[in-house]
Amino acid sequence: MRVELSPRSWLELRPRFLADSATLHAALVAELDWEERSIVLFGRTILQPRLIAWAGSVPYRYSGQTLPPRQPSAALAELMRRVEHATSGAFNHVLVNRYRDGRDSMGFHSDDEPELGPEPLLASLSLGATRRFVIHAKKRSSGIASRTLELADGDLLVMGGAFQHELRHGVPKQPGVGDERINLTFRRIRGA
């Protein structure tokens, strides 16, 4: 299902893109090097409210962090091939967020770093618990409506066009969610 959010921004949701998500979830938990990193937010250093892992042939810089190149695990490499095939993307980096339960979250942000280009294609794959994915316009005057999606186990969300430049997105806390969710965001870093 493709949704035109503005004349320049779109998203596409592919429910149940993966049928073998439980096996892949377990493999990623076991294979990846999970970290809880600090970030500076409003002048304070805090721990990110989630665990992260990554793989990519080039460094990725965001929010004052630099993730150095790292080889993908076997499961991650296979997932990247499957997502590239499904989206016709050419990805060279994946950021993996592990939400241990509904207390873990991701604040509103845009993946609009210059090295991602003017209209980056990002593919976001969800494994595990269903979580809310909230989208709103950077400028209220844009006329772009806010949306909330319930991303379930195996769902693939593709964001394209000017999405990252016109919109912000996040995963709010949901204290009632007791199960874990892993989200993988595939991207192409330019200059590589």
N, CA, C and O atoms as a DFTB+ gen file, in Angstrom:
768 C
 N C O
     1  1       0.843      -1.170       0.000
     2  2       0.000       0.000       0.000
     3  2       0.899       1.247       0.000
     4  3       1.636       1.480       0.958
     5  1       0.838       2.025      -1.047
     6  2       1.607       3.270      -1.146
     7  2       0.705       4.446      -0.810
     8  3      -0.437       4.524      -1.262
     9  1       1.246       5.370       0.000
    10  2       0.502       6.557       0.409
    11  2       1.321       7.785       0.033
    12  3       2.474       7.917       0.444
    13  1       0.727       8.680      -0.747
    14  2       1.369       9.943      -1.084
    15  2       1.079      10.907       0.066
    16  3      -0.075      11.276       0.284
    17  1       2.094      11.309       0.789
    18  2       1.930      12.180       1.953
    19  2       1.917      13.652       1.569
    20  3       1.303      14.478       2.246
    21  1       2.600      13.970       0.476
    22  2       2.643      15.318      -0.089
    23  2       3.016      15.134      -1.557
    24  3       3.263      14.005      -1.981
    25  1       3.065      16.199      -2.338
    26  2       3.495      16.033      -3.728
    27  2       4.913      15.464      -3.863
    28  3       5.276      14.952      -4.922
    29  1       5.717      15.553      -2.788
    30  2       7.111      15.102      -2.867
    31  2       7.459      13.949      -1.926
    32  3       8.551      13.389      -2.032
    33  1       6.569      13.580      -1.015
    34  2       6.872      12.577       0.010
    35  2       5.892      11.413      -0.047
    36  3       4.697      11.602      -0.275
    37  1       6.409      10.214       0.161
    38  2       5.543       9.040       0.143
    39  2       6.058       7.981       1.114
    40  3       7.206       8.012       1.556
    41  1       5.173       7.052       1.425
    42  2       5.551       5.855       2.166
    43  2       4.817       4.674       1.555
    44  3       3.775       4.821       0.918
    45  1       5.384       3.516       1.766
    46  2       4.763       2.282       1.306
    47  2       4.846       1.278       2.442
    48  3       5.921       1.052       2.997
    49  1       3.718       0.677       2.792
    50  2       3.667      -0.321       3.848
    51  2       3.382      -1.673       3.217
    52  3       2.423      -1.842       2.463
    53  1       4.244      -2.636       3.547
    54  2       4.062      -4.014       3.084
    55  2       3.865      -4.899       4.313
    56  3       4.834      -5.390       4.893
    57  1       2.601      -5.101       4.710
    58  2       2.343      -5.938       5.888
    59  2       2.829      -7.374       5.676
    60  3       2.746      -7.920       4.576
    61  1       3.337      -7.968       6.755
    62  2       3.802      -9.359       6.757
    63  2       4.770      -9.654       5.617
    64  3       4.683     -10.701       4.975
    65  1       5.684      -8.734       5.372
    66  2       6.718      -8.924       4.353
    67  2       7.526     -10.188       4.640
    68  3       7.901     -10.907       3.715
    69  1       7.796     -10.460       5.915
    70  2       8.555     -11.651       6.310
    71  2       7.641     -12.663       6.982
    72  3       6.877     -12.325       7.887
    73  1       7.729     -13.897       6.531
    74  2       6.965     -14.964       7.172
    75  2       7.795     -15.656       8.253
    76  3       7.235     -16.239       9.182
    77  1       9.116     -15.596       8.142
    78  2      10.007     -16.303       9.074
    79  2      10.602     -15.353      10.111
    80  3      11.763     -15.489      10.496
    81  1       9.802     -14.396      10.555
    82  2      10.322     -13.337      11.415
    83  2      10.798     -13.829      12.777
    84  3      11.777     -13.294      13.297
    85  1      10.151     -14.821      13.375
    86  2      10.561     -15.295      14.710
    87  2      11.966     -15.900      14.669
    88  3      12.766     -15.676      15.578
    89  1      12.261     -16.654      13.634
    90  2      13.590     -17.252      13.483
    91  2      14.641     -16.168      13.287
    92  3      15.721     -16.231      13.876
    93  1      14.328     -15.177      12.464
    94  2      15.271     -14.085      12.211
    95  2      15.473     -13.223      13.456
    96  3      16.590     -12.789      13.739
    97  1      14.411     -12.981      14.185
    98  2      14.498     -12.209      15.427
    99  2      15.487     -12.888      16.380
   100  3      16.383     -12.237      16.917
   101  1      15.322     -14.178      16.584
   102  2      16.201     -14.926      17.491
   103  2      17.649     -14.903      16.998
   104  3      18.574     -14.775      17.799
   105  1      17.847     -15.027      15.689
   106  2      19.209     -15.007      15.140
   107  2      19.865     -13.649      15.363
   108  3      21.043     -13.586      15.715
   109  1      19.122     -12.562      15.164
   110  2      19.686     -11.224      15.358
   111  2      20.036     -10.971      16.822
   112  3      21.078     -10.388      17.120
   113  1      19.173     -11.404      17.728
   114  2      19.463     -11.236      19.157
   115  2      20.769     -11.945      19.501
   116  3      21.584     -11.414      20.255
   117  1      20.970     -13.131      18.956
   118  2      22.161     -13.920      19.274
   119  2      23.421     -13.436      18.550
   120  3      24.507     -13.471      19.128
   121  1      23.298     -12.990      17.311
   122  2      24.468     -12.697      16.476
   123  2      25.022     -11.278      16.602
   124  3      26.221     -11.071      16.412
   125  1      24.180     -10.307      16.916
   126  2      24.632      -8.914      16.860
   127  2      25.290      -8.458      18.161
   128  3      24.997      -8.971      19.241
   129  1      26.179      -7.487      18.029
   130  2      26.831      -6.868      19.182
   131  2      25.984      -5.677      19.619
   132  3      26.066      -4.601      19.027
   133  1      25.175      -5.871      20.647
   134  2      24.244      -4.848      21.106
   135  2      24.937      -3.877      22.043
   136  3      25.742      -4.276      22.885
   137  1      24.617      -2.593      21.889
   138  2      25.195      -1.547      22.730
   139  2      24.098      -0.630      23.246
   140  3      23.081      -0.415      22.586
   141  1      24.324      -0.096      24.438
   142  2      23.480       0.973      24.963
   143  2      24.367       2.202      24.986
   144  3      25.267       2.306      25.820
   145  1      24.123       3.127      24.085
   146  2      24.993       4.287      23.906
   147  2      24.410       5.533      24.544
   148  3      23.200       5.659      24.731
   149  1      25.310       6.450      24.872
   150  2      24.906       7.756      25.399
   151  2      24.739       8.744      24.261
   152  3      25.434       8.670      23.248
   153  1      23.802       9.675      24.441
   154  2      23.635      10.794      23.513
   155  2      23.487      12.058      24.338
   156  3      23.169      12.006      25.526
   157  1      23.720      13.191      23.698
   158  2      23.517      14.473      24.357
   159  2      22.185      15.017      23.873
   160  3      21.970      15.189      22.673
   161  1      21.292      15.285      24.819
   162  2      19.958      15.773      24.506
   163  2      19.688      16.997      25.366
   164  3      19.651      16.908      26.593
   165  1      19.501      18.135      24.719
   166  2      19.267      19.401      25.415
   167  2      20.369      19.682      26.446
   168  3      20.101      20.138      27.558
   169  1      21.618      19.397      26.043
   170  2      22.765      19.696      26.893
   171  2      23.052      18.669      27.974
   172  3      24.008      18.826      28.734
   173  1      22.238      17.613      28.057
   174  2      22.456      16.558      29.054
   175  2      22.851      15.263      28.367
   176  3      22.335      14.941      27.297
   177  1      23.761      14.522      28.978
   178  2      24.134      13.212      28.464
   179  2      23.229      12.164      29.102
   180  3      23.144      12.057      30.325
   181  1      22.557      11.395      28.250
   182  2      21.654      10.348      28.722
   183  2      21.896       9.068      27.926
   184  3      22.465       9.113      26.836
   185  1      21.469       7.939      28.461
   186  2      21.513       6.685      27.711
   187  2      20.323       6.636      26.765
   188  3      19.206       6.995      27.139
   189  1      20.568       6.188      25.537
   190  2      19.463       6.004      24.605
   191  2      18.501       4.972      25.188
   192  3      18.947       3.965      25.737
   193  1      17.196       5.199      25.080
   194  2      16.231       4.265      25.654
   195  2      15.959       3.069      24.738
   196  3      14.811       2.788      24.395
   197  1      17.017       2.377      24.351
   198  2      16.948       1.192      23.498
   199  2      18.383       0.707      23.312
   200  3      19.331       1.414      23.656
   201  1      18.537      -0.474      22.778
   202  2      19.854      -0.996      22.419
   203  2      20.031      -0.826      20.915
   204  3      19.054      -0.836      20.167
   205  1      21.281      -0.668      20.471
   206  2      21.520      -0.556      19.032
   207  2      22.621      -1.515      18.594
   208  3      23.477      -1.923      19.380
   209  1      22.565      -1.854      17.325
   210  2      23.615      -2.584      16.627
   211  2      23.606      -2.044      15.203
   212  3      22.689      -1.312      14.830
   213  1      24.593      -2.385      14.415
   214  2      24.631      -1.878      13.045
   215  2      25.590      -2.713      12.212
   216  3      26.362      -3.522      12.725
   217  1      25.510      -2.486      10.918
   218  2      26.469      -3.044       9.971
   219  2      26.495      -2.123       8.766
   220  3      25.477      -1.545       8.383
   221  1      27.659      -1.998       8.181
   222  2      27.788      -1.174       6.990
   223  2      29.217      -1.095       6.527
   224  3      30.156      -1.287       7.300
   225  1      29.368      -0.809       5.255
   226  2      30.702      -0.731       4.658
   227  2      31.350       0.632       4.865
   228  3      32.537       0.807       4.590
   229  1      30.567       1.602       5.353
   230  2      31.073       2.958       5.582
   231  2      30.608       3.451       6.949
   232  3      29.639       2.917       7.489
   233  1      31.269       4.452       7.523
   234  2      30.789       5.002       8.797
   235  2      29.470       5.752       8.597
   236  3      29.194       6.267       7.514
   237  1      28.672       5.802       9.646
   238  2      27.429       6.552       9.623
   239  2      27.429       7.490      10.814
   240  3      27.668       7.066      11.945
   241  1      27.160       8.780      10.562
   242  2      27.143       9.794      11.616
   243  2      25.732      10.339      11.789
   244  3      25.089      10.757      10.826
   245  1      25.262      10.328      13.042
   246  2      23.951      10.896      13.358
   247  2      23.944      11.257      14.835
   248  3      24.559      10.566      15.648
   249  1      23.256      12.326      15.185
   250  2      23.080      12.759      16.584
   251  2      24.378      12.745      17.382
   252  3      24.391      12.316      18.536
   253  1      25.469      13.210      16.777
   254  2      26.740      13.268      17.485
   255  2      27.432      11.927      17.624
   256  3      28.466      11.837      18.285
   257  1      26.893      10.888      17.020
   258  2      27.466       9.540      17.064
   259  2      28.160       9.233      15.743
   260  3      27.748       9.727      14.694
   261  1      29.189       8.438      15.789
   262  2      29.763       7.876      14.573
   263  2      29.806       6.365      14.749
   264  3      30.448       5.853      15.666
   265  1      29.124       5.668      13.869
   266  2      29.137       4.219      13.881
   267  2      30.154       3.769      12.843
   268  3      29.938       3.969      11.647
   269  1      31.261       3.166      13.274
   270  2      32.300       2.774      12.321
   271  2      31.849       1.607      11.435
   272  3      30.878       0.923      11.761
   273  1      32.546       1.377      10.321
   274  2      32.185       0.231       9.478
   275  2      32.198      -1.059      10.296
   276  3      33.032      -1.242      11.182
   277  1      31.260      -1.942       9.982
   278  2      31.157      -3.221      10.689
   279  2      30.550      -4.236       9.731
   280  3      29.563      -3.950       9.053
   281  1      31.140      -5.407       9.680
   282  2      30.629      -6.481       8.822
   283  2      29.283      -6.974       9.345
   284  3      29.092      -7.070      10.558
   285  1      28.345      -7.290       8.448
   286  2      27.057      -7.818       8.898
   287  2      27.164      -9.285       9.323
   288  3      27.997     -10.033       8.813
   289  1      26.318      -9.675      10.252
   290  2      26.201     -11.091      10.599
   291  2      25.535     -11.798       9.416
   292  3      25.064     -11.143       8.485
   293  1      25.496     -13.113       9.451
   294  2      24.879     -13.878       8.366
   295  2      23.405     -13.524       8.210
   296  3      22.931     -13.316       7.092
   297  1      22.677     -13.454       9.323
   298  2      21.246     -13.134       9.255
   299  2      21.019     -11.727       8.727
   300  3      20.098     -11.499       7.944
   301  1      21.853     -10.782       9.150
   302  2      21.709      -9.398       8.710
   303  2      22.012      -9.251       7.221
   304  3      21.313      -8.525       6.515
   305  1      23.038      -9.929       6.746
   306  2      23.380      -9.876       5.318
   307  2      22.239     -10.436       4.469
   308  3      21.923      -9.888       3.414
   309  1      21.629     -11.514       4.923
   310  2      20.509     -12.104       4.186
   311  2      19.302     -11.164       4.177
   312  3      18.640     -11.010       3.151
   313  1      19.018     -10.540       5.315
   314  2      17.908      -9.584       5.365
   315  2      18.151      -8.413       4.425
   316  3      17.230      -7.971       3.738
   317  1      19.385      -7.902       4.385
   318  2      19.680      -6.783       3.502
   319  2      19.421      -7.171       2.045
   320  3      18.849      -6.386       1.288
   321  1      19.834      -8.365       1.650
   322  2      19.583      -8.815       0.275
   323  2      18.084      -8.882      -0.016
   324  3      17.641      -8.463      -1.085
   325  1      17.309      -9.404       0.923
   326  2      15.868      -9.524       0.714
   327  2      15.199      -8.165       0.608
   328  3      14.333      -7.965      -0.244
   329  1      15.589      -7.235       1.458
   330  2      14.981      -5.893       1.433
   331  2      15.414      -5.142       0.180
   332  3      14.597      -4.449      -0.427
   333  1      16.667      -5.259      -0.220
   334  2      17.112      -4.620      -1.471
   335  2      16.308      -5.134      -2.659
   336  3      15.866      -4.354      -3.503
   337  1      16.123      -6.430      -2.721
   338  2      15.368      -7.024      -3.828
   339  2      13.927      -6.507      -3.848
   340  3      13.391      -6.192      -4.910
   341  1      13.309      -6.424      -2.679
   342  2      11.905      -5.998      -2.591
   343  2      11.705      -4.526      -2.908
   344  3      10.655      -4.141      -3.422
   345  1      12.707      -3.692      -2.606
   346  2      12.549      -2.245      -2.757
   347  2      13.310      -1.663      -3.943
   348  3      13.160      -0.483      -4.259
   349  1      14.124      -2.485      -4.599
   350  2      15.046      -2.021      -5.650
   351  2      16.022      -0.990      -5.090
   352  3      16.527      -0.142      -5.825
   353  1      16.282      -1.067      -3.799
   354  2      17.249      -0.185      -3.151
   355  2      18.653      -0.748      -3.272
   356  3      18.836      -1.931      -3.562
   357  1      19.629       0.094      -3.051
   358  2      21.034      -0.317      -3.023
   359  2      21.601       0.178      -1.699
   360  3      22.228       1.236      -1.641
   361  1      21.382      -0.582      -0.647
   362  2      21.731      -0.150       0.701
   363  2      23.153      -0.569       1.065
   364  3      23.623      -1.630       0.655
   365  1      23.833       0.282       1.843
   366  2      25.176      -0.064       2.315
   367  2      25.308       0.094       3.828
   368  3      26.413       0.041       4.369
   369  1      24.172       0.290       4.510
   370  2      24.197       0.422       5.967
   371  2      22.850       0.025       6.547
   372  3      21.803       0.278       5.952
   373  1      22.893      -0.599       7.712
   374  2      21.669      -0.896       8.451
   375  2      21.889      -0.555       9.918
   376  3      22.874      -0.976      10.525
   377  1      20.963       0.208      10.477
   378  2      20.946       0.531      11.899
   379  2      19.845      -0.313      12.522
   380  3      18.710      -0.317      12.044
   381  1      20.181      -1.028      13.591
   382  2      19.237      -1.947      14.225
   383  2      18.932      -1.441      15.629
   384  3      19.834      -1.294      16.453
   385  1      17.667      -1.179      15.895
   386  2      17.216      -0.736      17.222
   387  2      16.455      -1.873      17.886
   388  3      15.563      -2.479      17.293
   389  1      16.827      -2.145      19.131
   390  2      16.181      -3.207      19.906
   391  2      15.420      -2.566      21.065
   392  3      16.014      -2.068      22.022
   393  1      14.093      -2.589      20.956
   394  2      13.210      -2.054      21.984
   395  2      12.861      -3.214      22.914
   396  3      12.095      -4.101      22.537
   397  1      13.412      -3.213      24.110
   398  2      13.273      -4.353      25.021
   399  2      11.839      -4.562      25.478
   400  3      11.433      -5.692      25.750
   401  1      11.078      -3.495      25.564
   402  2       9.648      -3.523      25.886
   403  2       9.090      -2.141      25.583
   404  3       9.771      -1.325      24.962
   405  1       7.869      -1.867      26.008
   406  2       7.225      -0.601      25.690
   407  2       7.816       0.619      26.366
   408  3       7.462       1.747      26.024
   409  1       8.715       0.413      27.323
   410  2       9.377       1.564      27.961
   411  2      10.482       2.129      27.082
   412  3      10.853       3.293      27.235
   413  1      11.019       1.324      26.158
   414  2      12.027       1.817      25.219
   415  2      11.330       2.583      24.100
   416  3      10.189       2.284      23.748
   417  1      12.024       3.572      23.547
   418  2      11.387       4.450      22.569
   419  2      12.422       5.083      21.647
   420  3      13.629       4.891      21.791
   421  1      11.894       5.847      20.692
   422  2      12.710       6.644      19.771
   423  2      12.012       7.982      19.634
   424  3      10.851       8.042      19.228
   425  1      12.714       9.061      19.971
   426  2      12.139      10.394      19.866
   427  2      11.924      10.801      18.414
   428  3      12.421      10.159      17.489
   429  1      11.170      11.885      18.237
   430  2      10.923      12.390      16.885
   431  2      12.214      12.862      16.248
   432  3      13.005      13.567      16.874
   433  1      12.421      12.471      15.009
   434  2      13.638      12.811      14.283
   435  2      13.392      12.636      12.789
   436  3      12.350      12.132      12.370
   437  1      14.360      13.056      12.003
   438  2      14.380      12.812      10.558
   439  2      15.742      12.244      10.225
   440  3      16.754      12.645      10.802
   441  1      15.763      11.317       9.301
   442  2      17.024      10.777       8.809
   443  2      17.421      11.627       7.601
   444  3      17.307      11.204       6.451
   445  1      17.892      12.843       7.904
   446  2      18.147      13.818       6.845
   447  2      19.597      14.285       6.797
   448  3      19.886      15.395       6.351
   449  1      20.510      13.428       7.260
   450  2      21.921      13.781       7.199
   451  2      22.327      13.980       5.740
   452  3      21.845      13.266       4.861
   453  1      23.217      14.953       5.473
   454  2      23.591      15.263       4.089
   455  2      24.093      14.054       3.297
   456  3      23.835      13.951       2.098
   457  1      24.809      13.137       3.957
   458  2      25.369      11.992       3.229
   459  2      24.293      10.988       2.783
   460  3      24.603      10.029       2.076
   461  1      23.040      11.201       3.188
   462  2      21.956      10.347       2.711
   463  2      21.349      10.872       1.411
   464  3      20.577      10.168       0.760
   465  1      21.691      12.103       1.030
   466  2      21.221      12.662      -0.228
   467  2      19.921      13.429      -0.091
   468  3      19.315      13.444       0.981
   469  1      19.484      14.074      -1.181
   470  2      18.308      14.943      -1.133
   471  2      16.984      14.192      -1.001
   472  3      16.037      14.732      -0.430
   473  1      16.892      12.986      -1.503
   474  2      15.662      12.200      -1.412
   475  2      16.015      10.756      -1.075
   476  3      15.892       9.871      -1.922
   477  1      16.453      10.517       0.160
   478  2      16.898       9.163       0.504
   479  2      15.753       8.152       0.557
   480  3      14.641       8.463       0.984
   481  1      16.054       6.956       0.119
   482  2      15.139       5.829       0.247
   483  2      15.552       5.069       1.497
   484  3      16.692       4.614       1.598
   485  1      14.637       4.928       2.453
   486  2      14.887       4.168       3.672
   487  2      13.848       3.074       3.780
   488  3      12.665       3.292       3.521
   489  1      14.303       1.892       4.167
   490  2      13.404       0.769       4.377
   491  2      13.524       0.338       5.829
   492  3      14.625       0.117       6.333
   493  1      12.393       0.220       6.491
   494  2      12.347      -0.077       7.919
   495  2      11.570      -1.377       8.138
   496  3      10.387      -1.465       7.807
   497  1      12.243      -2.378       8.696
   498  2      11.653      -3.693       8.900
   499  2      11.423      -3.928      10.392
   500  3      12.333      -3.737      11.198
   501  1      10.213      -4.341      10.759
   502  2       9.853      -4.581      12.156
   503  2       9.776      -6.077      12.442
   504  3       9.211      -6.844      11.662
   505  1      10.351      -6.475      13.571
   506  2      10.284      -7.865      14.031
   507  2       9.848      -7.861      15.491
   508  3      10.389      -7.102      16.295
   509  1       8.886      -8.691      15.837
   510  2       8.466      -8.785      17.232
   511  2       7.203      -7.998      17.512
   512  3       6.291      -7.947      16.687
   513  1       7.158      -7.382      18.690
   514  2       5.955      -6.695      19.177
   515  2       5.492      -5.584      18.240
   516  3       6.308      -4.906      17.617
   517  1       4.188      -5.407      18.146
   518  2       3.600      -4.297      17.401
   519  2       3.842      -3.010      18.184
   520  3       3.598      -2.944      19.389
   521  1       4.324      -1.991      17.480
   522  2       4.564      -0.682      18.108
   523  2       4.034       0.430      17.206
   524  3       3.930       0.277      15.988
   525  1       3.703       1.549      17.841
   526  2       3.234       2.730      17.105
   527  2       4.415       3.424      16.429
   528  3       5.504       3.534      16.992
   529  1       4.164       3.886      15.207
   530  2       5.120       4.672      14.438
   531  2       4.372       5.947      14.077
   532  3       3.419       5.916      13.299
   533  1       4.808       7.071      14.644
   534  2       4.084       8.328      14.497
   535  2       4.851       9.251      13.547
   536  3       6.071       9.389      13.640
   537  1       4.118       9.871      12.642
   538  2       4.695      10.761      11.629
   539  2       4.000      12.113      11.725
   540  3       2.775      12.182      11.820
   541  1       4.790      13.197      11.701
   542  2       4.182      14.523      11.595
   543  2       5.100      15.441      10.795
   544  3       6.304      15.208      10.687
   545  1       4.500      16.487      10.239
   546  2       5.239      17.434       9.403
   547  2       6.195      18.262      10.240
   548  3       5.913      18.573      11.397
   549  1       7.336      18.620       9.646
   550  2       8.279      19.513      10.319
   551  2       7.675      20.905      10.465
   552  3       7.892      21.584      11.468
   553  1       6.917      21.323       9.454
   554  2       6.277      22.646       9.474
   555  2       4.766      22.443       9.511
   556  3       4.200      21.808       8.622
   557  1       4.124      22.976      10.525
   558  2       2.667      22.830      10.638
   559  2       1.945      23.425       9.437
   560  3       0.875      22.952       9.053
   561  1       2.525      24.455       8.850
   562  2       1.877      25.136       7.728
   563  2       1.958      24.345       6.423
   564  3       1.411      24.779       5.408
   565  1       2.631      23.188       6.432
   566  2       2.818      22.414       5.199
   567  2       1.533      21.773       4.701
   568  3       1.421      21.458       3.516
   569  1       0.563      21.575       5.584
   570  2      -0.673      20.915       5.186
   571  2      -0.566      19.395       5.171
   572  3      -1.523      18.716       4.798
   573  1       0.573      18.852       5.566
   574  2       0.743      17.397       5.599
   575  2       0.133      16.869       6.894
   576  3       0.495      17.311       7.985
   577  1      -0.789      15.928       6.767
   578  2      -1.483      15.380       7.938
   579  2      -0.578      14.452       8.741
   580  3       0.218      13.705       8.173
   581  1      -0.705      14.505      10.061
   582  2      -0.008      13.559      10.937
   583  2      -0.640      12.183      10.764
   584  3      -1.818      12.067      10.427
   585  1       0.152      11.150      10.996
   586  2      -0.337       9.776      10.863
   587  2       0.272       8.917      11.959
   588  3       1.378       9.175      12.433
   589  1      -0.464       7.904      12.346
   590  2       0.044       6.894      13.258
   591  2      -0.170       5.533      12.614
   592  3      -1.288       5.182      12.237
   593  1       0.905       4.774      12.492
   594  2       0.844       3.425      11.943
   595  2       1.127       2.439      13.069
   596  3       1.933       2.727      13.953
   597  1       0.492       1.313      13.048
   598  2       0.792       0.222      13.976
   599  2       1.644      -0.771      13.191
   600  3       1.126      -1.539      12.380
   601  1       2.959      -0.749      13.438
   602  2       3.866      -1.631      12.709
   603  2       3.968      -2.957      13.447
   604  3       4.386      -3.012      14.604
   605  1       3.579      -4.024      12.757
   606  2       3.506      -5.356      13.346
   607  2       4.695      -6.203      12.915
   608  3       5.505      -5.797      12.082
   609  1       4.775      -7.370      13.495
   610  2       5.834      -8.329      13.218
   611  2       5.905      -8.653      11.729
   612  3       4.917      -9.083      11.134
   613  1       7.072      -8.447      11.134
   614  2       7.278      -8.760       9.725
   615  2       6.923      -7.656       8.759
   616  3       7.111      -7.827       7.554
   617  1       6.409      -6.506       9.241
   618  2       6.028      -5.402       8.350
   619  2       7.246      -4.672       7.815
   620  3       8.224      -4.465       8.533
   621  1       7.181      -4.285       6.560
   622  2       8.221      -3.484       5.918
   623  2       7.626      -2.132       5.550
   624  3       6.626      -2.060       4.835
   625  1       8.244      -1.060       6.042
   626  2       7.828       0.303       5.735
   627  2       8.930       0.945       4.910
   628  3      10.093       0.947       5.311
   629  1       8.562       1.489       3.756
   630  2       9.528       2.154       2.877
   631  2       9.167       3.632       2.834
   632  3       8.013       3.987       2.594
   633  1      10.162       4.500       3.067
   634  2       9.964       5.952       3.053
   635  2      10.799       6.538       1.919
   636  3      11.979       6.218       1.777
   637  1      10.178       7.398       1.113
   638  2      10.910       7.927      -0.023
   639  2      10.528       9.343      -0.392
   640  3       9.706       9.986       0.261
   641  1      11.158       9.810      -1.469
   642  2      10.971      11.183      -1.904
   643  2      11.565      12.129      -0.877
   644  3      12.666      11.895      -0.380
   645  1      10.851      13.190      -0.557
   646  2      11.325      14.199       0.407
   647  2      10.867      13.891       1.832
   648  3      10.885      14.774       2.690
   649  1      10.457      12.648       2.093
   650  2       9.931      12.262       3.412
   651  2      10.824      12.761       4.540
   652  3      10.330      13.381       5.482
   653  1      12.126      12.505       4.464
   654  2      13.033      12.845       5.566
   655  2      13.251      14.354       5.709
   656  3      13.680      14.819       6.765
   657  1      12.962      15.108       4.670
   658  2      13.148      16.564       4.728
   659  2      11.859      17.304       5.112
   660  3      11.911      18.426       5.616
   661  1      10.721      16.679       4.874
   662  2       9.441      17.316       5.194
   663  2       8.820      16.808       6.493
   664  3       7.983      17.490       7.084
   665  1       9.220      15.616       6.941
   666  2       8.538      14.957       8.055
   667  2       9.504      14.506       9.140
   668  3      10.704      14.353       8.915
   669  1       8.938      14.298      10.326
   670  2       9.661      13.699      11.451
   671  2       8.888      12.456      11.862
   672  3       7.676      12.375      11.659
   673  1       9.586      11.495      12.436
   674  2       8.926      10.266      12.859
   675  2       9.533       9.772      14.167
   676  3      10.659      10.128      14.513
   677  1       8.786       8.957      14.883
   678  2       9.265       8.437      16.152
   679  2       8.451       7.235      16.607
   680  3       7.389       6.928      16.066
   681  1       8.986       6.568      17.618
   682  2       8.335       5.415      18.235
   683  2       8.139       5.773      19.711
   684  3       9.082       5.672      20.495
   685  1       6.921       6.192      20.102
   686  2       6.703       6.623      21.487
   687  2       6.691       5.453      22.467
   688  3       6.527       4.293      22.087
   689  1       6.869       5.798      23.732
   690  2       6.744       4.790      24.793
   691  2       5.331       4.217      24.778
   692  3       4.363       4.929      24.510
   693  1       5.224       2.928      25.068
   694  2       3.938       2.249      25.209
   695  2       4.070       1.300      26.398
   696  3       4.336       0.113      26.211
   697  1       3.888       1.808      27.615
   698  2       4.129       1.002      28.811
   699  2       3.391      -0.334      28.853
   700  3       3.844      -1.255      29.532
   701  1       2.285      -0.464      28.159
   702  2       1.530      -1.716      28.153
   703  2       2.132      -2.815      27.304
   704  3       1.676      -3.957      27.367
   705  1       3.147      -2.500      26.510
   706  2       3.779      -3.500      25.647
   707  2       4.879      -4.199      26.440
   708  3       5.839      -3.559      26.869
   709  1       4.745      -5.503      26.633
   710  2       5.724      -6.249      27.410
   711  2       6.733      -7.004      26.579
   712  3       7.734      -7.486      27.109
   713  1       6.491      -7.116      25.282
   714  2       7.380      -7.891      24.424
   715  2       8.385      -7.009      23.698
   716  3       8.239      -5.789      23.620
   717  1       9.391      -7.660      23.179
   718  2      10.497      -6.983      22.500
   719  2      10.182      -6.736      21.020
   720  3       9.436      -7.489      20.393
   721  1      10.766      -5.670      20.483
   722  2      10.678      -5.361      19.059
   723  2      12.071      -5.026      18.565
   724  3      12.813      -4.301      19.228
   725  1      12.427      -5.552      17.401
   726  2      13.657      -5.163      16.714
   727  2      13.246      -4.451      15.444
   728  3      12.386      -4.929      14.703
   729  1      13.863      -3.304      15.192
   730  2      13.613      -2.554      13.966
   731  2      14.935      -2.378      13.234
   732  3      15.936      -1.979      13.828
   733  1      14.929      -2.676      11.957
   734  2      16.115      -2.535      11.110
   735  2      15.830      -1.459      10.081
   736  3      14.842      -1.543       9.352
   737  1      16.691      -0.442      10.014
   738  2      16.515       0.629       9.033
   739  2      17.676       0.581       8.052
   740  3      18.829       0.815       8.414
   741  1      17.345       0.273       6.803
   742  2      18.319       0.143       5.736
   743  2      18.423       1.470       4.997
   744  3      17.408       2.106       4.713
   745  1      19.650       1.889       4.686
   746  2      19.871       3.170       4.017
   747  2      21.106       3.106       3.137
   748  3      21.938       2.208       3.266
   749  1      21.207       4.077       2.239
   750  2      22.399       4.220       1.387
   751  2      23.128       5.482       1.800
   752  3      22.572       6.578       1.736
   753  1      24.372       5.327       2.224
   754  2      25.200       6.475       2.583
   755  2      26.043       6.824       1.362
   756  3      26.799       5.995       0.855
   757  1      25.901       8.055       0.902
   758  2      26.616       8.494      -0.308
   759  2      28.067       8.781      -0.009
   760  3      28.467       8.956       1.142
   761  1      28.843       8.825      -1.070
   762  2      30.268       9.103      -0.934
   763  2      31.056       7.846      -0.635
   764  3      32.254       7.896      -0.356
   765  1      30.368       6.714      -0.697
   766  2      31.033       5.436      -0.417
   767  2      31.389       4.739      -1.703
   768  3      31.957       3.647      -1.677
